[in-house]
Amino acid sequence: MSVSLNTPLSLSAGWRLSRPGFLWVTVAGVALGLAMAAACGCGFDPLRAGVTLALAAMAHAAANVWNDYHDALSGADALNPAPLSPFTGGSRVIPDGAASPAHARHLALGLTGLVVLGGLWLALTAGGGLIAIGLGGLLLGWAYSAPPLRLMARGAGELTVALAWWLVVLGAYYTQRGQWLIVPMVSAIPFALLVAAILLVNGLPDAPWDAQVGKRTLAVRLGPIGVAALYTALVVLAHGALAAAVLGVIAPETAWWGLASLPLSLAAASLLWRHVATGRPVATLRPVIGLTIGAALVHAVALASAFAAIARSL
């Protein structure tokens, strides 16, 4: 049973469309960028920090709603009979009949409009360079799901997500400092790669249904073995990049704290290979996805704490 467009979108349905559980990844990314900015000892603006956090969360929510909208049009989510909720298969709000695609489109447009207005205010107070970051983020969020680009369907979803969350960290940093520096640009790369790993493994349970509607994600293109190999490479590269940044005296010595996520990533990779080797049911991917999300969050929080420790010592 579907909902008529004449029926207002309920708060509950709108909340579910935004997939709030995933927004914690963006909260962690913003916290990392703000902590990097505070470590310079150049002052900290709590108002801009709060607005930055709210706008980043709304931008992520808008991207989630756009994704549900376009998946509803393609039929990808409706085809999937047993997604690993809440991790895969979208929010299920539209397939379950709690909202229509038009409702999702209106919500996404509303959230995007708020982000643009708030971003313009931030740019006026923090610097014009923020406009470039914001436009880049909005473009990536739109191009990920929307035609004609539909980057997720061309095997470029993971790269898009990595770039988007790299910009989340840089944007949060820029709102405080008003400039770009090599330290945040390099230090944000490991987090961006770990977020890309979330999307990669999330695509595996959905791959059979995505393939039926022409959604050629990396999981569809590579297959389980290819996904496991790329996943392992991504998480190793992420932590290796952090180590290289510290050894290269780009990131501070306390940035070693970011390696706290390595055990979680390695455990997830091990479980993923076991799943692939034994042909276990899709449900066994649930702990892999949970560990992958946990690794990204732990990494961002640990690294943010490392920079915050520098700020406290100044």
N, C-alpha and C positions, 0 to 999 in steps of 0.2 A: 504493500500500500504506500503510495507516494503522497507527499504533502503539496497542496496547491500553493502557487505563488501568492494567492490572495490571503493565505494564512501567514501571519508574521512568524519569522524565525524565532524559535524559543531560545532563551538564554542558555539552557542546557545543551541544545543542539549546536548553537554557535560556539560554546565553550569546547565541546567535543571536536568540532571541525578544526579548531585551532591546534589540537593535539598538545595540550599543555605539558604533558609529561616530558616531551622532547625539548621544551623551551629551556630546560635546565642547562642544556649544552650551550645555549647562547648566553645565559646568565654567567656561566663559568668563563666563557670567552671574554665577555665584557669585564668581569672581575680581573682577569689576567691583564687586559689592556690598561685598566685603571691602575692596577698595582705597579705596572711598568712605569706609568707616568709619575706616580707618587715617589718612585725610587730616585727620581732626579733631584728631589728636594726643592722643587721650584714652586711649591704651593699646590693646593688641591681645592677644586670647586665642587662642593657636595651637590649643589643644584644641577649643574651640568652632568654630574655623574648619574644622578637619579633619572634625569630626562634621557640620557644615553641608554641606560638600562631599559627603560620603558619602551623607547623607540625600537631598540634592537629586538626586544621580545615581540613587539607588534609586527615588525618586519618578518621575523621568522614565522609567526602565526599566519601572516598573509600568504607567505610562500606555501605553507602547509595547506591552506584553504584552496589556493590556486591549484595545487597538486590534486586535491580531491575533486575539484571541479573538472579538470581535464581528464582525470582517470574515469570520472563518471561519463564523460562524453565518449571516451574510447571503449568503455565497458570493462576495463581491466579489473577494477575492484569488484564489480558485480559477478564476474566469472569465478573469482576465487571463493571456493566453498568453505574453506577452513583456514583463514589467515592466523598467524601467530600474534593475535591481539595481545597487547596494544602496539606491538612492534612493527608488524607488517600489514599490508592490505588496506592502508589508509585508516581514516577514523571510523569508517563503516556507517557514518550518519546518513549519507545519501543512499547507499544500497539497502539500508534498513528502513528507509522511508521516512526518516525523521526530518529530512530537509530535501529540497529540490536542487538541481544544479544551479538554477537561477538564484536561489537563496545564497548558495556558496559564492557565486560570482559577485553578488551585491556586497556580501560581507568582506570578500577579498578587496574589492574596490574601496570600501570604506576604511579598512585598515591601512591600505596603501596610501590613501589620501591623508590620513592622520600622520603617517610616517613622513610623508613629504613636507607637510606643514611644520611638524616638529623639527625635522632636519634642517629646514631653512632657518628656523630660530637658532638652532645650535650653530649653524654656519656663520650667522651674524655675530655670535658671541665668541666662537672658537677660531674661526678662520675659514676663508673660502675654499681651502683645499678639501674641507669636509664634504663639499658638494660633489667633488669627483669620487670620493669614497662611497658616498650615499648613492649616487647614480650607478656606480659600478655594482653595488650590492643589489639594488632594485633590478637592474638589467639581468644579473645572474639569476635572481629569484624568478623573474618572468620567463627567461629563456630556458630555464630548467624544465618546465612543464608545457609551456605554451607553444603552439605552432606559429610560424613555420620552423623554428629552430628545434624545439623539443629535445634538448640536449640529453635528457635522461634516456630517450629512446634511441639515441645514436651512440651509446656507449661512453658518453662524456659527462654523465651525471656526477661521478665521483670527483672528476677534475673541477667541475662547477662548484660542488659543495666545498671542496678544499679551498678554492679561491674565495668563496663567500665567507667562510669562517675565518680565513686569514684577514679579510677586510673587517670582520667584526672586531677582532683584537686591535687592528691598526686604527679603526675608527674610534674605538673607546680611548685609545692612547691619544689620538689627535685632538679629541674634544678637550683634553686637559692641557696639552703642550702646544697645540697649534702648528705642529711641524712633524715631518717624518724623519726618523733616525734609523740607522742600521740595526741597533739592538732590538727594538720591537719587531722590525721587519724579519729578522732572522729567527728570533726567539718564538715567533708565532707560527713558524712553519711546522714544527712537530705536532702542535695541537691541531692544525688544519689537516694534516695527514691522518691523525687518529679519528677525526670526524668523518673523513672520507671512508675510513675503514668501516664505520657504522653503516653507511649507505651500502657499501659493497656486500657485507654479509646479510644485511636486511633484504637485499634483492634475491638472495638464493631461494627462500621459500616461495617467493612470488614468481620465479622465473617461468614455470610452465604456463601460467595464466598470462603473464606479460607477453610471452612469445605468440600467443594466439591472437593478440590484438596488434601485433607489429611493434610492440614496445621492446626494442632490442637493447636492453640494459647490458652492462658488462657481465652480469650473472648469466644472462641468456647467451651472450656471445662466447664466454669463456667456459661455461659449464662448471660443475662442482670442483673438479681438480684445478682448473685454471683460477677459480675464485680463491681456493685455499692457498695456492701459490702466491697470487697477488696480495692477498690479505697478509700473509706472513712477511712478504717483502715490504709492505706499507708500514707495518708496526715496527719492524726492525729498522727501517729507514728513519722513521719518526724519532725513535730513541737514539739512533746513531747520529742524527742531525743535531739533537740537543747536546750530545757529548762533544761533537765537533765544534759546536758554538762555544762551549765552555773552554775546551782545549785551545781554541783559536782566540780566546780572550775577547769574544764578542759578547757573550752572555756572562754574567757574574758567576763567581764560584758557587754561590748558593743555589744556582740554577740546577745543580746536580739533583736537588730535591725532586725535580720533575721526573726523574727516573723511577719514582715510586709507582708509576703506572706500568712499568715493564713487566712485573710478574703477572698482572692481570691480562696484559696483551699476549704474553707467551702461553698462559693457561687457555685463553680463548683460541689461539692458533692450534694448540694441541688437541682441544676438543673438536675443532673444525676438521682437522685432518682425520681424526678418528671417525667422525661422522661420514666423511667422504669415503674412507677406506672400507668401512663396514656396511655402507648403504643403509644407515639407520633411518628411522622415520623423521620427517621434517621437524617434529616436535622437539627432537634432541638439539635443534639449533637454538632453542630458547636460552639456555645458559650461555651459549657463545655470544648471542646478541647482548645479553645482560652484562657480561664481562667486558664486551667491547665498549658499550656506553659507559660503564664504570671506569674503564681505563682513560677515556677522554676526560671525564669529570675529575678523576683523581689527578691526572696530569696537570690540568689547568689550575686546580686548587693548590696543588703542591708548588707549582711554578709561581703562581700568584703570591703564595705565602713567602717564597724565597725573595721576591722583589719587595714585598711588604716589610720583610725583616730589614732590608736595606733602608727603606723609608723610615722605619722606627729608629734606626741607629744614627740618622742624620741630625 
